[in-house]
Amino acid sequence: MSEIIYKGNEPVIVDGAVPNIMTRITKSPIEEGGHLCLERTEAMYTTYWASAGELSPFFIEVIKNKRIIGARCPKCKMVICPPYMTRCPKCQNADKSFVELESGVEMPQIGRMLNTPPITVFANARFARYAPFGRGRVMLGESQSALPIQVFTTTGFLKPGIFKAGTEVKIIFRKNRGGFSTDYFAVPLSEVPKKLRNKKGLEEHELKWESLKLSDPEIKKEYQSKMKDVLAALKKFLSGIKKSPRAQRDLVNWNRKILVKTGGGSLGLVIANQDLKLVEKKQVARPNLVITIDDPQYLIGWTKGDSIINLIRTDKAAVSNLQDLETIFKLDRLPRSMRRDAQER
Amino acid sequence: MRKVAIVGAFTTPCRGRWLSKTLWELLQWAVSGALKDAKLDISKVDAGVIGLYNDIFARQAIPESSAIEQVGLALKPFTRVSNGGATGIFAMLTAYQAVASGMYDIVLCIGGEKATDCYDFLSETQTPEVVQTIAWSWDPLFERDQGATAADSYAEVILSYLDKYPNDLKINVRAEILRILCEQAKNNPNAQRRNEIVTPEMVEQSPWIIEPAFKKLETCVYTEGAACLVMAAEGIAEEICKGAGNPPIWIEGLGFASESYWWGTKHPNKLPARIESDHLATVRAYKMAGITAKDVNVVELHDAFLPQLMITLAEMEFVPMGHADYLIEKNIMAPYGKLLVNPSGGLIYGGHFVGGSNMFSAWSARHHLIEKGLDYGLVHGTGASSAQYGGAVVLKRGKI
């Protein structure tokens, strides 16, 4: 398995997803009869120069002019956005052909959510760097159809309740646009400064993107009394990484100094050399990432497989840098990796 | 149109993975079992229809081409159907039409899937790659790049239903239905999760996959398996059934509907808070059969996610829209009421091999109609990116 290739800070291809050519002989489970089976790695690829065809004007308008366009039927006045077809399927001409839609109808850049959008926290590898993200549908102007759109909040972790059916949203454009449906996204209008709300073609860098405001956990005696057990559990858990090839692979090419602040006291975690070590907090004086957790007992839960991401999304924990959730995903993967290796042993 | 009956059925055991069997072996096994059930010589079969959902799962374009000889249909007409999650139910429509039209007397309706050869070499698990494969279903220009997942297809339906009916789909009701389905799967020898125990407490503690749409315990499984139904025309069906010792199960009604891909506020767009295709398909099937929901004794429906099962049962008119909780609260569902829902364990506990899941449902409905001496069964399938495809088939137990 090869490593992730970077161009600057951006991964350009997740090369580890591409298997080397390998074969193995595996015994099927007893209930299948314990047959010897050949397994081999395979992959299917197709690459494209994919044309947007008649839908190209929508994307060209987004790239060049930061405009969202729709289409209108001159007969029934139906408006659709995005303009996913060029003829009205309800209206026919005298010769019974479908009526052609008027194209290039400029849509407003403030709209309302059609539904409460689903929020993806556990994204697959292709989208992990965007997580947590929401995908929803926004109604713009007179359009009777909804524009599929990613939704983000400028205020930190995207939690249920920020976007609901009917939430007023503003369309924001990426600075770098390449003709994809991720060139634009929506944020709640209430998070856009009033002076920018009516600006067309608003770009992401014009908004203030807040990270989480971390406040130090309140030190409590009940939490302090748990720390001895917590540290013991952490030491025992982390000592297992050396025995787990999967856990080591989870941490490959990853280096972080993490300060963990709890209501029972602080501790440090250092990821380096495919290992995770517990250290004194002074050893992470300039951390890359800060995690705050009121009740240190949750750290014992993590060693048993509970998810730190779930703690964050339920306000039981917080992180200093939402752009570094990949580190949290890696921490969350460790217990499962170690458990699987232990089972195989 | 001729009357059509199911005269034989078989399903393989459902497994998370069949390491020792290829797709072709699973399909041949299912056909062999169905022929044995009907005590039918393969030479009597005129044609075949096969439901195979996904070429990427199969690692082959036109994968059905490799199965023709194995299923005994070389040199006979063999049609492949692929309609998303509803592939199975639409394959049943195609097989039915082939017989009802008078073109063929006996047709095999086969379905199968082998999904978990897919493997993500980063996480060293199958799920991310299976999910990614399903995610290729989204519109490539306007939607796919935004990160839609397999779960999103029903999450949006469920969330929009909750937008409109915030007091329905209560978690305690969902948990009780899950407990019932899990319990029922224990009586299905082919169920994938027949040894599990699920309590309402476990459901409440289960992590959210998409909050508040569904939890981990409320999702269907990925399954490898295959199923086969033998369909025959009136006049021939009775003869076959006499030989096999089983009553014919008549297909009394069928209904189908496909909604728009694009969501919106008016038709022809797909509307929020609805699985309109399920409603239209079912009422069309009821009308053709001359029955109403009250006549149905057993329903085997496509439960990709538990809250979707509840919405679908409301769309089928077993409970009013917005009051799906009545299934438990008003004692509609067995064991509290008379309506037997997914005695196979459904797709959540029984298994979900996409191309053949709805045949698996029909196999179970037929079994319960015969074993329990019931009159009417309803089989359902749904699928596509926003639960757009709906199909329903009304079955009636006949006499030998």
Interface residues (C-beta under 8 A of the other chain):
Chain A: M1 V14 G16 A17 V18 P19 T26 S28 P29 E32 G33 H35 C37 E39 T41 E42 M44 A50 A52 L55 F59 I80 P82 Y84 P89 K90 L114 N115 T116 P117 P118 I119 T120 F122 A123 N124 A125 R126 F127 Y130 F133 R135 R137 M139 S143 Q144 S145 A146 L147 P148 I149 Q150 P160 K164 A165 F180 S181 T182 R246 S307 N310 R333 R340
Chain B: R15 W18 L19 S20 K21 I56 R59 Y119 D120 F121 L122 S123 E124 P128 V131 Q132 A135 D139 P140 L141 F142 E143 R144 D145 Q146 G147 A148 T149 A151 D152 A155 E156 L159 S160 L162 D163 P207 I209 I210 E211 P212 A213 W262 W263 G264 T265 K266 P268 N269 P272
